[in-house]
């Protein structure tokens, strides 16, 4: 599932608009990575977005 365990970021929906102004449905997914992180003192594999990794919200194991 494309959802961050830290910030709860998930998919967003909207319209893709072509040059002729036709609208079709589109889904944007966040950049999610599976990493081994320290949660409550124990290493655990979680899904985290790259923004949380970059900002230091996650301590890697």
mmCIF file of the N, C-alpha and C atoms, coordinates in Angstrom:
data_MODEL
# 
_entry.id   MODEL 
# 
loop_
_atom_site.group_PDB 
_atom_site.id 
_atom_site.type_symbol 
_atom_site.label_atom_id 
_atom_site.label_alt_id 
_atom_site.label_comp_id 
_atom_site.label_asym_id 
_atom_site.label_entity_id 
_atom_site.label_seq_id 
_atom_site.pdbx_PDB_ins_code 
_atom_site.Cartn_x 
_atom_site.Cartn_y 
_atom_site.Cartn_z 
_atom_site.occupancy 
_atom_site.B_iso_or_equiv 
_atom_site.pdbx_formal_charge 
_atom_site.auth_seq_id 
_atom_site.auth_comp_id 
_atom_site.auth_asym_id 
_atom_site.auth_atom_id 
_atom_site.pdbx_PDB_model_num 
ATOM 1   N N  . UNK A 1 1  ? 0.845   -1.177 0.000   1.00 0.00 ? 1  UNK A N  1 
ATOM 2   C CA . UNK A 1 1  ? 0.000   0.000  0.000   1.00 0.00 ? 1  UNK A CA 1 
ATOM 3   C C  . UNK A 1 1  ? 0.892   1.243  0.000   1.00 0.00 ? 1  UNK A C  1 
ATOM 4   N N  . UNK A 1 2  ? 0.557   2.215  -0.790  1.00 0.00 ? 2  UNK A N  1 
ATOM 5   C CA . UNK A 1 2  ? 1.356   3.431  -0.897  1.00 0.00 ? 2  UNK A CA 1 
ATOM 6   C C  . UNK A 1 2  ? 0.959   4.411  0.205   1.00 0.00 ? 2  UNK A C  1 
ATOM 7   N N  . UNK A 1 3  ? 1.438   4.144  1.433   1.00 0.00 ? 3  UNK A N  1 
ATOM 8   C CA . UNK A 1 3  ? 1.124   5.015  2.565   1.00 0.00 ? 3  UNK A CA 1 
ATOM 9   C C  . UNK A 1 3  ? 2.317   5.042  3.507   1.00 0.00 ? 3  UNK A C  1 
ATOM 10  N N  . UNK A 1 4  ? 2.699   6.236  3.939   1.00 0.00 ? 4  UNK A N  1 
ATOM 11  C CA . UNK A 1 4  ? 3.828   6.403  4.846   1.00 0.00 ? 4  UNK A CA 1 
ATOM 12  C C  . UNK A 1 4  ? 3.392   6.075  6.273   1.00 0.00 ? 4  UNK A C  1 
ATOM 13  N N  . UNK A 1 5  ? 4.215   5.314  6.987   1.00 0.00 ? 5  UNK A N  1 
ATOM 14  C CA . UNK A 1 5  ? 3.900   4.940  8.364   1.00 0.00 ? 5  UNK A CA 1 
ATOM 15  C C  . UNK A 1 5  ? 4.104   6.097  9.331   1.00 0.00 ? 5  UNK A C  1 
ATOM 16  N N  . UNK A 1 6  ? 4.893   7.088  8.951   1.00 0.00 ? 6  UNK A N  1 
ATOM 17  C CA . UNK A 1 6  ? 5.211   8.201  9.847   1.00 0.00 ? 6  UNK A CA 1 
ATOM 18  C C  . UNK A 1 6  ? 4.229   9.364  9.679   1.00 0.00 ? 6  UNK A C  1 
ATOM 19  N N  . UNK A 1 7  ? 4.106   9.880  8.448   1.00 0.00 ? 7  UNK A N  1 
ATOM 20  C CA . UNK A 1 7  ? 3.288   11.081 8.231   1.00 0.00 ? 7  UNK A CA 1 
ATOM 21  C C  . UNK A 1 7  ? 1.924   10.773 7.612   1.00 0.00 ? 7  UNK A C  1 
ATOM 22  N N  . UNK A 1 8  ? 1.612   9.498  7.376   1.00 0.00 ? 8  UNK A N  1 
ATOM 23  C CA . UNK A 1 8  ? 0.324   9.063  6.817   1.00 0.00 ? 8  UNK A CA 1 
ATOM 24  C C  . UNK A 1 8  ? 0.065   9.620  5.415   1.00 0.00 ? 8  UNK A C  1 
ATOM 25  N N  . UNK A 1 9  ? 1.127   9.974  4.677   1.00 0.00 ? 9  UNK A N  1 
ATOM 26  C CA . UNK A 1 9  ? 0.967   10.452 3.304   1.00 0.00 ? 9  UNK A CA 1 
ATOM 27  C C  . UNK A 1 9  ? 0.529   9.284  2.429   1.00 0.00 ? 9  UNK A C  1 
ATOM 28  N N  . UNK A 1 10 ? -0.480  9.511  1.579   1.00 0.00 ? 10 UNK A N  1 
ATOM 29  C CA . UNK A 1 10 ? -0.980  8.442  0.722   1.00 0.00 ? 10 UNK A CA 1 
ATOM 30  C C  . UNK A 1 10 ? -1.301  9.005  -0.667  1.00 0.00 ? 10 UNK A C  1 
ATOM 31  N N  . UNK A 1 11 ? -1.994  8.229  -1.478  1.00 0.00 ? 11 UNK A N  1 
ATOM 32  C CA . UNK A 1 11 ? -2.271  8.633  -2.855  1.00 0.00 ? 11 UNK A CA 1 
ATOM 33  C C  . UNK A 1 11 ? -3.200  9.845  -2.909  1.00 0.00 ? 11 UNK A C  1 
ATOM 34  N N  . UNK A 1 12 ? -3.050  10.635 -3.979  1.00 0.00 ? 12 UNK A N  1 
ATOM 35  C CA . UNK A 1 12 ? -3.907  11.788 -4.224  1.00 0.00 ? 12 UNK A CA 1 
ATOM 36  C C  . UNK A 1 12 ? -4.550  11.603 -5.583  1.00 0.00 ? 12 UNK A C  1 
ATOM 37  N N  . UNK A 1 13 ? -5.783  12.058 -5.717  1.00 0.00 ? 13 UNK A N  1 
ATOM 38  C CA . UNK A 1 13 ? -6.527  11.925 -6.964  1.00 0.00 ? 13 UNK A CA 1 
ATOM 39  C C  . UNK A 1 13 ? -6.812  13.295 -7.547  1.00 0.00 ? 13 UNK A C  1 
ATOM 40  N N  . UNK A 1 14 ? -6.892  13.341 -8.862  1.00 0.00 ? 14 UNK A N  1 
ATOM 41  C CA . UNK A 1 14 ? -7.201  14.588 -9.541  1.00 0.00 ? 14 UNK A CA 1 
ATOM 42  C C  . UNK A 1 14 ? -7.450  14.327 -11.007 1.00 0.00 ? 14 UNK A C  1 
ATOM 43  N N  . UNK A 1 15 ? -7.315  15.379 -11.809 1.00 0.00 ? 15 UNK A N  1 
ATOM 44  C CA . UNK A 1 15 ? -7.535  15.273 -13.242 1.00 0.00 ? 15 UNK A CA 1 
ATOM 45  C C  . UNK A 1 15 ? -6.249  15.557 -13.998 1.00 0.00 ? 15 UNK A C  1 
ATOM 46  N N  . UNK A 1 16 ? -5.987  14.724 -14.999 1.00 0.00 ? 16 UNK A N  1 
ATOM 47  C CA . UNK A 1 16 ? -4.928  15.003 -15.955 1.00 0.00 ? 16 UNK A CA 1 
ATOM 48  C C  . UNK A 1 16 ? -5.581  15.826 -17.057 1.00 0.00 ? 16 UNK A C  1 
ATOM 49  N N  . UNK A 1 17 ? -5.015  16.974 -17.373 1.00 0.00 ? 17 UNK A N  1 
ATOM 50  C CA . UNK A 1 17 ? -5.598  17.864 -18.375 1.00 0.00 ? 17 UNK A CA 1 
ATOM 51  C C  . UNK A 1 17 ? -4.693  17.880 -19.593 1.00 0.00 ? 17 UNK A C  1 
ATOM 52  N N  . UNK A 1 18 ? -5.229  17.496 -20.750 1.00 0.00 ? 18 UNK A N  1 
ATOM 53  C CA . UNK A 1 18 ? -4.454  17.442 -21.984 1.00 0.00 ? 18 UNK A CA 1 
ATOM 54  C C  . UNK A 1 18 ? -4.360  18.827 -22.618 1.00 0.00 ? 18 UNK A C  1 
ATOM 55  N N  . UNK A 1 19 ? -3.601  18.900 -23.707 1.00 0.00 ? 19 UNK A N  1 
ATOM 56  C CA . UNK A 1 19 ? -3.455  20.163 -24.432 1.00 0.00 ? 19 UNK A CA 1 
ATOM 57  C C  . UNK A 1 19 ? -4.791  20.639 -24.991 1.00 0.00 ? 19 UNK A C  1 
ATOM 58  N N  . UNK A 1 20 ? -5.676  19.692 -25.344 1.00 0.00 ? 20 UNK A N  1 
ATOM 59  C CA . UNK A 1 20 ? -6.998  20.059 -25.860 1.00 0.00 ? 20 UNK A CA 1 
ATOM 60  C C  . UNK A 1 20 ? -8.010  20.277 -24.733 1.00 0.00 ? 20 UNK A C  1 
ATOM 61  N N  . UNK A 1 21 ? -7.528  20.324 -23.508 1.00 0.00 ? 21 UNK A N  1 
ATOM 62  C CA . UNK A 1 21 ? -8.323  20.577 -22.299 1.00 0.00 ? 21 UNK A CA 1 
ATOM 63  C C  . UNK A 1 21 ? -9.285  19.441 -21.965 1.00 0.00 ? 21 UNK A C  1 
ATOM 64  N N  . UNK A 1 22 ? -9.007  18.221 -22.447 1.00 0.00 ? 22 UNK A N  1 
ATOM 65  C CA . UNK A 1 22 ? -9.767  17.038 -22.017 1.00 0.00 ? 22 UNK A CA 1 
ATOM 66  C C  . UNK A 1 22 ? -9.297  16.649 -20.632 1.00 0.00 ? 22 UNK A C  1 
ATOM 67  N N  . UNK A 1 23 ? -10.222 16.208 -19.805 1.00 0.00 ? 23 UNK A N  1 
ATOM 68  C CA . UNK A 1 23 ? -9.869  15.799 -18.450 1.00 0.00 ? 23 UNK A CA 1 
ATOM 69  C C  . UNK A 1 23 ? -10.044 14.289 -18.289 1.00 0.00 ? 23 UNK A C  1 
ATOM 70  N N  . UNK A 1 24 ? -9.042  13.643 -17.738 1.00 0.00 ? 24 UNK A N  1 
ATOM 71  C CA . UNK A 1 24 ? -9.141  12.218 -17.423 1.00 0.00 ? 24 UNK A CA 1 
ATOM 72  C C  . UNK A 1 24 ? -8.604  12.019 -16.010 1.00 0.00 ? 24 UNK A C  1 
ATOM 73  N N  . UNK A 1 25 ? -9.044  10.961 -15.367 1.00 0.00 ? 25 UNK A N  1 
ATOM 74  C CA . UNK A 1 25 ? -8.674  10.718 -13.977 1.00 0.00 ? 25 UNK A CA 1 
ATOM 75  C C  . UNK A 1 25 ? -7.200  10.351 -13.858 1.00 0.00 ? 25 UNK A C  1 
ATOM 76  N N  . UNK A 1 26 ? -6.585  10.807 -12.780 1.00 0.00 ? 26 UNK A N  1 
ATOM 77  C CA . UNK A 1 26 ? -5.174  10.536 -12.532 1.00 0.00 ? 26 UNK A CA 1 
ATOM 78  C C  . UNK A 1 26 ? -4.963  10.300 -11.056 1.00 0.00 ? 26 UNK A C  1 
ATOM 79  N N  . UNK A 1 27 ? -3.970  9.450  -10.754 1.00 0.00 ? 27 UNK A N  1 
ATOM 80  C CA . UNK A 1 27 ? -3.628  9.163  -9.362  1.00 0.00 ? 27 UNK A CA 1 
ATOM 81  C C  . UNK A 1 27 ? -2.133  9.439  -9.175  1.00 0.00 ? 27 UNK A C  1 
ATOM 82  N N  . UNK A 1 28 ? -1.779  10.220 -8.155  1.00 0.00 ? 28 UNK A N  1 
ATOM 83  C CA . UNK A 1 28 ? -0.399  10.500 -7.815  1.00 0.00 ? 28 UNK A CA 1 
ATOM 84  C C  . UNK A 1 28 ? -0.040  9.702  -6.578  1.00 0.00 ? 28 UNK A C  1 
ATOM 85  N N  . UNK A 1 29 ? 1.047   8.933  -6.658  1.00 0.00 ? 29 UNK A N  1 
ATOM 86  C CA . UNK A 1 29 ? 1.500   8.119  -5.531  1.00 0.00 ? 29 UNK A CA 1 
ATOM 87  C C  . UNK A 1 29 ? 2.734   8.756  -4.906  1.00 0.00 ? 29 UNK A C  1 
ATOM 88  N N  . UNK A 1 30 ? 2.861   8.707  -3.581  1.00 0.00 ? 30 UNK A N  1 
ATOM 89  C CA . UNK A 1 30 ? 4.069   9.231  -2.943  1.00 0.00 ? 30 UNK A CA 1 
ATOM 90  C C  . UNK A 1 30 ? 5.238   8.272  -3.151  1.00 0.00 ? 30 UNK A C  1 
ATOM 91  N N  . UNK A 1 31 ? 6.442   8.782  -2.990  1.00 0.00 ? 31 UNK A N  1 
ATOM 92  C CA . UNK A 1 31 ? 7.656   7.979  -3.146  1.00 0.00 ? 31 UNK A CA 1 
ATOM 93  C C  . UNK A 1 31 ? 7.897   7.224  -1.835  1.00 0.00 ? 31 UNK A C  1 
ATOM 94  N N  . UNK A 1 32 ? 7.446   5.969  -1.779  1.00 0.00 ? 32 UNK A N  1 
ATOM 95  C CA . UNK A 1 32 ? 7.501   5.154  -0.569  1.00 0.00 ? 32 UNK A CA 1 
ATOM 96  C C  . UNK A 1 32 ? 8.624   4.138  -0.694  1.00 0.00 ? 32 UNK A C  1 
ATOM 97  N N  . UNK A 1 33 ? 9.422   4.011  0.377   1.00 0.00 ? 33 UNK A N  1 
ATOM 98  C CA . UNK A 1 33 ? 10.503  3.028  0.431   1.00 0.00 ? 33 UNK A CA 1 
ATOM 99  C C  . UNK A 1 33 ? 10.305  2.147  1.655   1.00 0.00 ? 33 UNK A C  1 
ATOM 100 N N  . UNK A 1 34 ? 10.640  0.855  1.510   1.00 0.00 ? 34 UNK A N  1 
ATOM 101 C CA . UNK A 1 34 ? 10.640  -0.057 2.661   1.00 0.00 ? 34 UNK A CA 1 
ATOM 102 C C  . UNK A 1 34 ? 12.011  0.024  3.305   1.00 0.00 ? 34 UNK A C  1 
ATOM 103 N N  . UNK A 1 35 ? 12.067  0.441  4.573   1.00 0.00 ? 35 UNK A N  1 
ATOM 104 C CA . UNK A 1 35 ? 13.342  0.566  5.283   1.00 0.00 ? 35 UNK A CA 1 
ATOM 105 C C  . UNK A 1 35 ? 13.241  -0.132 6.624   1.00 0.00 ? 35 UNK A C  1 
ATOM 106 N N  . UNK A 1 36 ? 14.402  -0.553 7.115   1.00 0.00 ? 36 UNK A N  1 
ATOM 107 C CA . UNK A 1 36 ? 14.471  -1.119 8.457   1.00 0.00 ? 36 UNK A CA 1 
ATOM 108 C C  . UNK A 1 36 ? 14.795  0.030  9.397   1.00 0.00 ? 36 UNK A C  1 
ATOM 109 N N  . UNK A 1 37 ? 13.890  0.316  10.319  1.00 0.00 ? 37 UNK A N  1 
ATOM 110 C CA . UNK A 1 37 ? 14.036  1.457  11.216  1.00 0.00 ? 37 UNK A CA 1 
ATOM 111 C C  . UNK A 1 37 ? 13.891  1.001  12.665  1.00 0.00 ? 37 UNK A C  1 
ATOM 112 N N  . UNK A 1 38 ? 14.391  1.827  13.575  1.00 0.00 ? 38 UNK A N  1 
ATOM 113 C CA . UNK A 1 38 ? 14.282  1.537  15.001  1.00 0.00 ? 38 UNK A CA 1 
ATOM 114 C C  . UNK A 1 38 ? 12.968  2.118  15.503  1.00 0.00 ? 38 UNK A C  1 
ATOM 115 N N  . UNK A 1 39 ? 12.055  1.230  15.926  1.00 0.00 ? 39 UNK A N  1 
ATOM 116 C CA . UNK A 1 39 ? 10.757  1.622  16.470  1.00 0.00 ? 39 UNK A CA 1 
ATOM 117 C C  . UNK A 1 39 ? 10.658  1.053  17.881  1.00 0.00 ? 39 UNK A C  1 
ATOM 118 N N  . UNK A 1 40 ? 10.518  1.938  18.864  1.00 0.00 ? 40 UNK A N  1 
ATOM 119 C CA . UNK A 1 40 ? 10.448  1.555  20.284  1.00 0.00 ? 40 UNK A CA 1 
ATOM 120 C C  . UNK A 1 40 ? 11.628  0.687  20.708  1.00 0.00 ? 40 UNK A C  1 
ATOM 121 N N  . UNK A 1 41 ? 12.818  1.027  20.205  1.00 0.00 ? 41 UNK A N  1 
ATOM 122 C CA . UNK A 1 41 ? 14.031  0.323  20.594  1.00 0.00 ? 41 UNK A CA 1 
ATOM 123 C C  . UNK A 1 41 ? 14.305  -0.968 19.851  1.00 0.00 ? 41 UNK A C  1 
ATOM 124 N N  . UNK A 1 42 ? 13.426  -1.377 18.957  1.00 0.00 ? 42 UNK A N  1 
ATOM 125 C CA . UNK A 1 42 ? 13.611  -2.623 18.215  1.00 0.00 ? 42 UNK A CA 1 
ATOM 126 C C  . UNK A 1 42 ? 13.589  -2.335 16.715  1.00 0.00 ? 42 UNK A C  1 
ATOM 127 N N  . UNK A 1 43 ? 14.440  -3.018 15.937  1.00 0.00 ? 43 UNK A N  1 
ATOM 128 C CA . UNK A 1 43 ? 14.397  -2.812 14.486  1.00 0.00 ? 43 UNK A CA 1 
ATOM 129 C C  . UNK A 1 43 ? 13.150  -3.436 13.872  1.00 0.00 ? 43 UNK A C  1 
ATOM 130 N N  . UNK A 1 44 ? 12.540  -2.688 12.965  1.00 0.00 ? 44 UNK A N  1 
ATOM 131 C CA . UNK A 1 44 ? 11.300  -3.131 12.331  1.00 0.00 ? 44 UNK A CA 1 
ATOM 132 C C  . UNK A 1 44 ? 11.282  -2.618 10.905  1.00 0.00 ? 44 UNK A C  1 
ATOM 133 N N  . UNK A 1 45 ? 10.720  -3.393 9.971   1.00 0.00 ? 45 UNK A N  1 
ATOM 134 C CA . UNK A 1 45 ? 10.632  -2.980 8.574   1.00 0.00 ? 45 UNK A CA 1 
ATOM 135 C C  . UNK A 1 45 ? 9.324   -2.215 8.369   1.00 0.00 ? 45 UNK A C  1 
ATOM 136 N N  . UNK A 1 46 ? 9.438   -0.951 7.934   1.00 0.00 ? 46 UNK A N  1 
ATOM 137 C CA . UNK A 1 46 ? 8.253   -0.117 7.740   1.00 0.00 ? 46 UNK A CA 1 
ATOM 138 C C  . UNK A 1 46 ? 8.332   0.570  6.380   1.00 0.00 ? 46 UNK A C  1 
ATOM 139 N N  . UNK A 1 47 ? 7.194   1.062  5.920   1.00 0.00 ? 47 UNK A N  1 
ATOM 140 C CA . UNK A 1 47 ? 7.111   1.842  4.682   1.00 0.00 ? 47 UNK A CA 1 
ATOM 141 C C  . UNK A 1 47 ? 7.161   3.320  5.042   1.00 0.00 ? 47 UNK A C  1 
ATOM 142 N N  . UNK A 1 48 ? 8.126   4.026  4.445   1.00 0.00 ? 48 UNK A N  1 
ATOM 143 C CA . UNK A 1 48 ? 8.343   5.431  4.782   1.00 0.00 ? 48 UNK A CA 1 
ATOM 144 C C  . UNK A 1 48 ? 8.523   6.221  3.496   1.00 0.00 ? 48 UNK A C  1 
ATOM 145 N N  . UNK A 1 49 ? 7.973   7.434  3.451   1.00 0.00 ? 49 UNK A N  1 
ATOM 146 C CA . UNK A 1 49 ? 8.175   8.292  2.289   1.00 0.00 ? 49 UNK A CA 1 
ATOM 147 C C  . UNK A 1 49 ? 9.583   8.894  2.351   1.00 0.00 ? 49 UNK A C  1 
ATOM 148 N N  . UNK A 1 50 ? 10.091  9.264  1.190   1.00 0.00 ? 50 UNK A N  1 
ATOM 149 C CA . UNK A 1 50 ? 11.453  9.782  1.124   1.00 0.00 ? 50 UNK A CA 1 
ATOM 150 C C  . UNK A 1 50 ? 11.581  11.135 1.819   1.00 0.00 ? 50 UNK A C  1 
ATOM 151 N N  . UNK A 1 51 ? 10.502  11.873 1.943   1.00 0.00 ? 51 UNK A N  1 
ATOM 152 C CA . UNK A 1 51 ? 10.547  13.158 2.636   1.00 0.00 ? 51 UNK A CA 1 
ATOM 153 C C  . UNK A 1 51 ? 10.820  12.962 4.125   1.00 0.00 ? 51 UNK A C  1 
ATOM 154 N N  . UNK A 1 52 ? 10.229  11.923 4.726   1.00 0.00 ? 52 UNK A N  1 
ATOM 155 C CA . UNK A 1 52 ? 10.480  11.618 6.142   1.00 0.00 ? 52 UNK A CA 1 
ATOM 156 C C  . UNK A 1 52 ? 11.907  11.118 6.344   1.00 0.00 ? 52 UNK A C  1 
ATOM 157 N N  . UNK A 1 53 ? 12.427  10.340 5.389   1.00 0.00 ? 53 UNK A N  1 
ATOM 158 C CA . UNK A 1 53 ? 13.808  9.879  5.466   1.00 0.00 ? 53 UNK A CA 1 
ATOM 159 C C  . UNK A 1 53 ? 14.778  11.053 5.382   1.00 0.00 ? 53 UNK A C  1 
ATOM 160 N N  . UNK A 1 54 ? 14.494  11.967 4.462   1.00 0.00 ? 54 UNK A N  1 
ATOM 161 C CA . UNK A 1 54 ? 15.374  13.109 4.234   1.00 0.00 ? 54 UNK A CA 1 
ATOM 162 C C  . UNK A 1 54 ? 15.374  14.066 5.432   1.00 0.00 ? 54 UNK A C  1 
ATOM 163 N N  . UNK A 1 55 ? 14.227  14.266 6.061   1.00 0.00 ? 55 UNK A N  1 
ATOM 164 C CA . UNK A 1 55 ? 14.108  15.209 7.170   1.00 0.00 ? 55 UNK A CA 1 
ATOM 165 C C  . UNK A 1 55 ? 14.611  14.637 8.481   1.00 0.00 ? 55 UNK A C  1 
ATOM 166 N N  . UNK A 1 56 ? 14.884  13.322 8.540   1.00 0.00 ? 56 UNK A N  1 
ATOM 167 C CA . UNK A 1 56 ? 15.416  12.734 9.768   1.00 0.00 ? 56 UNK A CA 1 
ATOM 168 C C  . UNK A 1 56 ? 14.342  12.286 10.742  1.00 0.00 ? 56 UNK A C  1 
ATOM 169 N N  . UNK A 1 57 ? 13.105  12.139 10.301  1.00 0.00 ? 57 UNK A N  1 
ATOM 170 C CA . UNK A 1 57 ? 12.041  11.668 11.182  1.00 0.00 ? 57 UNK A CA 1 
ATOM 171 C C  . UNK A 1 57 ? 12.158  10.191 11.499  1.00 0.00 ? 57 UNK A C  1 
ATOM 172 N N  . UNK A 1 58 ? 12.994  9.465  10.742  1.00 0.00 ? 58 UNK A N  1 
ATOM 173 C CA . UNK A 1 58 ? 13.145  8.023  10.897  1.00 0.00 ? 58 UNK A CA 1 
ATOM 174 C C  . UNK A 1 58 ? 14.607  7.731  11.205  1.00 0.00 ? 58 UNK A C  1 
ATOM 175 N N  . UNK A 1 59 ? 14.835  6.874  12.216  1.00 0.00 ? 59 UNK A N  1 
ATOM 176 C CA . UNK A 1 59 ? 16.201  6.428  12.544  1.00 0.00 ? 59 UNK A CA 1 
ATOM 177 C C  . UNK A 1 59 ? 16.372  5.046  11.942  1.00 0.00 ? 59 UNK A C  1 
ATOM 178 N N  . UNK A 1 60 ? 17.280  4.933  10.975  1.00 0.00 ? 60 UNK A N  1 
ATOM 179 C CA . UNK A 1 60 ? 17.515  3.645  10.330  1.00 0.00 ? 60 UNK A CA 1 
ATOM 180 C C  . UNK A 1 60 ? 18.259  2.693  11.256  1.00 0.00 ? 60 UNK A C  1 
ATOM 181 N N  . UNK A 1 61 ? 17.969  1.411  11.082  1.00 0.00 ? 61 UNK A N  1 
ATOM 182 C CA . UNK A 1 61 ? 18.634  0.388  11.893  1.00 0.00 ? 61 UNK A CA 1 
ATOM 183 C C  . UNK A 1 61 ? 19.799  -0.213 11.128  1.00 0.00 ? 61 UNK A C  1 
# 
